[in-house]
């Protein structure tokens, strides 16, 4: 009976090793992974909104006629586990005019936000026009 239990334990351990090895091949440690269903993912949409708001706060001087950027939606996102989680996002925005009217033109921007949830920390690392629209 003890031999059968030991054999069963060895088989279960081997199965766990095979499973963990197979699942880790699809995602490298530190590699970027695609986030699915971005448009319905509330956390990602909120991070996109945060990125646009942080960018607006950081802009000191605006050109004449230009107003703030307005968040429309995150359309693509990836995440990367680092000392926290980096979110790489493509975000649709519009730009307001100084009179508050919203432009009809949409623009795509790329943004990177670092999140450390255990510290309640979010930081905008990158925000720029997208090279691919």
Buried (B, 14 or more C-beta within 10 A) or exposed (E): EEEEEEEEEEEEEEEEEEEEEEEEEEEEEEEBEEBEEBEEBEEBBEBBBBBBBBBBEEEEEEEEEBBBBBBBBBBBBBBBEEEBBBBBBBBBBBBBEEEEEEBEEEBBBBBBBBBEEEEEEBEBEBBEEBEEE
